[in-house]
Amino acid sequence: MKGFKDFLMRGNLVEIATGLIIATAFAAVVTAFTNFLLEAIGKVTGGADFDFDKLEILGFKTIGPFLTALVAFVIMAAVVYFGVIKPYQHMRERFVAKEEETTAEDIELLREIRDELRAGRGKI
């Protein structure tokens, strides 16, 4: 039982569960936004209907739901990319670059101290 308890108490499992909960909630938000966007596009274009459920091509009745899902997927992917991924990358570049510069300065200072100690000038 101890091994199972250790497994459950690991930080990774809790982080994954939290991420899954947040992702599920975010999926509901993106789905609602996608539905809103499809409706807005329909009103702007004079009533274009994105409900392809009645569409039948070459006797295939399942092509309509597929096209509806495909349009929704493209919109969701764009929302996630431009609303989450791009801002995250921008913030990461902004803050990680500063950390790397600071680390480089620290390393350079440590190298100077090392060189001074090796040269014997660091004796008191």
Residue frames as qw, qx, qy, qz and C-alpha x, y, z in Angstrom:
[[0.000, 0.883, 0.469, 0.000, 0.00, 0.00, 0.00],
 [0.349, -0.711, 0.078, 0.605, 2.91, 2.35, 0.66],
 [0.350, -0.048, 0.580, 0.734, 3.99, 2.25, -2.98],
 [0.083, 0.647, 0.662, 0.370, 0.47, 3.07, -4.13],
 [0.244, -0.884, -0.285, 0.279, 0.25, 5.94, -1.64],
 [0.391, -0.492, 0.297, 0.719, 3.59, 7.31, -2.87],
 [0.279, 0.268, 0.672, 0.631, 2.36, 7.08, -6.45],
 [0.043, -0.804, -0.567, -0.175, -0.81, 9.02, -5.65],
 [0.335, -0.862, -0.128, 0.357, 1.03, 11.67, -3.66],
 [0.565, -0.010, 0.325, 0.758, 3.57, 12.39, -6.38],
 [0.078, 0.581, 0.050, -0.809, 3.46, 15.92, -7.68],
 [0.048, 0.138, -0.694, -0.705, 3.23, 14.84, -11.32],
 [0.054, -0.418, -0.897, -0.128, -0.08, 13.06, -10.87],
 [0.029, -0.714, -0.467, 0.520, -1.65, 16.06, -9.16],
 [0.004, 0.501, -0.282, -0.818, -0.32, 18.40, -11.86],
 [0.041, -0.064, -0.835, -0.546, -1.69, 16.18, -14.63],
 [0.051, -0.580, -0.806, 0.105, -5.10, 15.97, -12.94],
 [0.026, -0.698, -0.212, 0.683, -5.19, 19.74, -12.49],
 [0.005, 0.324, -0.531, -0.783, -4.21, 20.27, -16.12],
 [0.026, -0.281, -0.901, -0.330, -6.95, 17.91, -17.27],
 [0.028, -0.696, -0.627, 0.350, -9.57, 19.76, -15.22],
 [0.007, -0.644, 0.076, 0.761, -8.43, 23.13, -16.57],
 [0.019, -0.141, 0.734, 0.664, -8.31, 21.76, -20.14],
 [0.018, 0.479, 0.872, 0.099, -11.86, 20.45, -19.86],
 [0.001, 0.777, 0.386, -0.497, -13.11, 23.82, -18.64],
 [0.043, -0.528, 0.364, 0.766, -11.15, 25.60, -21.37],
 [0.100, 0.130, 0.865, 0.474, -12.64, 23.27, -24.00],
 [0.063, 0.696, 0.701, -0.143, -16.13, 24.35, -22.93],
 [0.025, -0.763, -0.032, 0.646, -15.13, 28.02, -23.32],
 [0.077, -0.325, 0.643, 0.689, -13.61, 27.43, -26.76],
 [0.116, 0.363, 0.893, 0.241, -16.67, 25.45, -27.87],
 [0.060, 0.795, 0.498, -0.341, -19.00, 28.24, -26.76],
 [0.043, -0.672, 0.240, 0.699, -16.82, 30.82, -28.54],
 [0.144, -0.063, 0.816, 0.556, -16.79, 28.70, -31.70],
 [0.118, 0.589, 0.798, 0.042, -20.59, 28.44, -31.68],
 [0.005, 0.827, 0.212, -0.521, -20.83, 32.20, -31.17],
 [0.117, -0.499, 0.497, 0.700, -18.37, 32.83, -34.02],
 [0.161, 0.200, 0.874, 0.413, -20.26, 30.52, -36.40],
 [0.082, 0.751, 0.637, -0.152, -23.52, 32.26, -35.55],
 [0.060, -0.778, 0.039, 0.624, -21.95, 35.72, -36.03],
 [0.150, -0.249, 0.692, 0.661, -20.50, 34.70, -39.41],
 [0.152, 0.446, 0.860, 0.194, -23.92, 33.40, -40.41],
 [0.050, 0.840, 0.423, -0.336, -25.59, 36.70, -39.54],
 [0.116, -0.658, 0.301, 0.680, -22.93, 38.78, -41.32],
 [0.100, -0.127, 0.797, 0.582, -23.17, 36.69, -44.49],
 [0.519, 0.033, -0.220, -0.825, -26.95, 36.98, -44.59],
 [0.835, -0.120, 0.266, -0.466, -27.94, 33.76, -42.91],
 [0.556, 0.406, -0.722, -0.071, -25.31, 31.29, -44.12],
 [0.872, -0.372, 0.118, -0.296, -25.95, 28.02, -42.34],
 [0.153, 0.587, -0.790, 0.085, -22.97, 26.08, -41.03],
 [0.669, -0.099, 0.658, -0.331, -25.13, 23.17, -40.01],
 [0.354, 0.393, -0.705, -0.473, -24.17, 20.68, -42.69],
 [0.436, -0.060, 0.848, -0.295, -26.18, 17.87, -41.10],
 [0.704, 0.482, 0.370, -0.368, -28.66, 17.73, -44.00],
 [0.304, 0.693, -0.529, -0.385, -25.91, 17.61, -46.62],
 [0.864, 0.014, 0.504, 0.009, -25.67, 14.42, -48.64],
 [0.275, 0.706, -0.529, -0.383, -22.93, 13.78, -51.21],
 [0.459, 0.298, -0.807, -0.222, -22.93, 10.61, -53.32],
 [0.768, -0.315, -0.501, -0.246, -25.34, 8.99, -50.90],
 [0.526, -0.049, -0.592, 0.609, -23.13, 9.65, -47.86],
 [0.339, -0.826, -0.316, -0.320, -25.21, 11.21, -45.11],
 [0.704, -0.572, -0.140, 0.397, -22.28, 11.39, -42.68],
 [0.527, 0.333, 0.082, 0.778, -20.41, 13.99, -44.74],
 [0.169, -0.810, -0.186, -0.530, -22.45, 16.83, -43.19],
 [0.683, -0.729, -0.018, 0.029, -21.51, 16.17, -39.55],
 [0.796, -0.071, 0.093, 0.593, -17.90, 15.68, -40.66],
 [0.321, 0.561, 0.145, 0.749, -17.82, 19.09, -42.37],
 [0.402, -0.841, -0.117, -0.343, -19.44, 20.71, -39.32],
 [0.809, -0.525, 0.037, 0.263, -16.81, 19.14, -37.04],
 [0.692, 0.197, 0.138, 0.681, -14.03, 20.18, -39.46],
 [0.069, 0.749, 0.113, 0.650, -15.12, 23.83, -39.51],
 [0.602, -0.780, -0.031, -0.169, -15.43, 23.83, -35.70],
 [0.866, -0.249, 0.048, 0.431, -11.98, 22.24, -35.37],
 [0.513, 0.433, 0.092, 0.735, -10.32, 24.86, -37.58],
 [0.197, -0.812, -0.055, -0.547, -11.92, 27.66, -35.58],
 [0.777, -0.629, 0.000, 0.016, -10.96, 26.05, -32.26],
 [0.819, -0.002, 0.047, 0.571, -7.39, 25.51, -33.43],
 [0.280, 0.616, 0.059, 0.734, -7.13, 29.17, -34.45],
 [0.459, -0.806, -0.042, -0.370, -8.54, 30.32, -31.09],
 [0.860, -0.456, 0.038, 0.227, -6.11, 28.14, -29.15],
 [0.720, 0.212, 0.073, 0.657, -3.13, 29.14, -31.31],
 [0.179, 0.592, 0.053, 0.784, -3.75, 32.88, -31.36],
 [0.492, -0.732, -0.065, -0.466, -5.30, 33.11, -27.88],
 [0.827, -0.544, 0.142, 0.027, -2.97, 30.82, -25.92],
 [0.881, 0.041, 0.138, 0.451, 0.11, 29.61, -27.80],
 [0.426, 0.644, 0.036, 0.634, 1.25, 32.91, -29.36],
 [0.293, -0.854, 0.127, -0.410, 0.87, 34.98, -26.16],
 [0.870, -0.460, 0.149, 0.095, 2.58, 32.22, -24.15],
 [0.805, 0.226, 0.093, 0.541, 5.52, 32.11, -26.57],
 [0.180, 0.785, -0.021, 0.592, 5.80, 35.90, -26.49],
 [0.545, -0.780, 0.158, -0.263, 5.82, 35.98, -22.68],
 [0.933, -0.229, 0.134, 0.244, 8.27, 33.11, -22.51],
 [0.650, 0.460, 0.030, 0.604, 10.70, 34.80, -24.90],
 [0.068, -0.843, 0.059, -0.530, 10.40, 38.02, -22.95],
 [0.629, -0.701, 0.240, -0.236, 11.05, 36.53, -19.51],
 [0.954, -0.098, 0.147, 0.243, 13.37, 33.60, -20.34],
 [0.584, 0.614, -0.071, 0.526, 15.72, 35.86, -22.31],
 [0.206, -0.833, 0.250, -0.449, 16.17, 38.06, -19.23],
 [0.850, -0.460, 0.250, -0.059, 16.94, 35.05, -17.06],
 [0.899, 0.222, 0.082, 0.370, 19.53, 33.79, -19.53],
 [0.304, 0.775, -0.160, 0.530, 21.23, 37.21, -19.67],
 [0.495, -0.749, 0.293, -0.327, 21.44, 37.30, -15.87],
 [0.950, -0.200, 0.217, 0.106, 22.86, 33.79, -15.78],
 [0.738, 0.497, -0.027, 0.456, 25.46, 34.70, -18.39],
 [0.001, -0.829, 0.256, -0.497, 26.55, 37.71, -16.30],
 [0.744, -0.572, 0.287, -0.189, 26.80, 35.55, -13.18],
 [0.955, 0.072, 0.135, 0.253, 28.90, 32.97, -14.98],
 [0.500, 0.688, -0.124, 0.510, 31.19, 35.67, -16.37],
 [0.303, -0.803, 0.303, -0.414, 31.69, 37.12, -12.87],
 [0.890, -0.359, 0.278, -0.029, 32.47, 33.68, -11.46],
 [0.857, 0.355, 0.029, 0.373, 35.00, 33.09, -14.25],
 [0.197, 0.806, -0.237, 0.506, 36.73, 36.39, -13.43],
 [0.600, -0.670, 0.337, -0.280, 36.91, 35.43, -9.74],
 [0.971, -0.053, 0.191, 0.131, 38.32, 32.02, -10.68],
 [0.675, 0.575, -0.076, 0.456, 40.93, 33.57, -12.96],
 [0.109, -0.830, 0.303, -0.456, 41.95, 36.02, -10.20],
 [0.796, -0.490, 0.324, -0.146, 42.32, 33.17, -7.72],
 [0.939, 0.187, 0.120, 0.263, 44.40, 31.12, -10.15],
 [0.459, 0.718, -0.147, 0.503, 46.66, 34.08, -10.85],
 [0.607, -0.195, -0.477, 0.605, 47.34, 34.45, -7.14],
 [0.015, 0.361, -0.035, 0.932, 45.91, 37.91, -6.87],
 [0.604, -0.542, -0.360, -0.460, 43.16, 36.71, -4.64],
 [0.638, -0.165, -0.577, 0.482, 45.48, 36.21, -1.63],
 [0.308, -0.895, -0.160, -0.279, 44.76, 38.26, 1.45]]
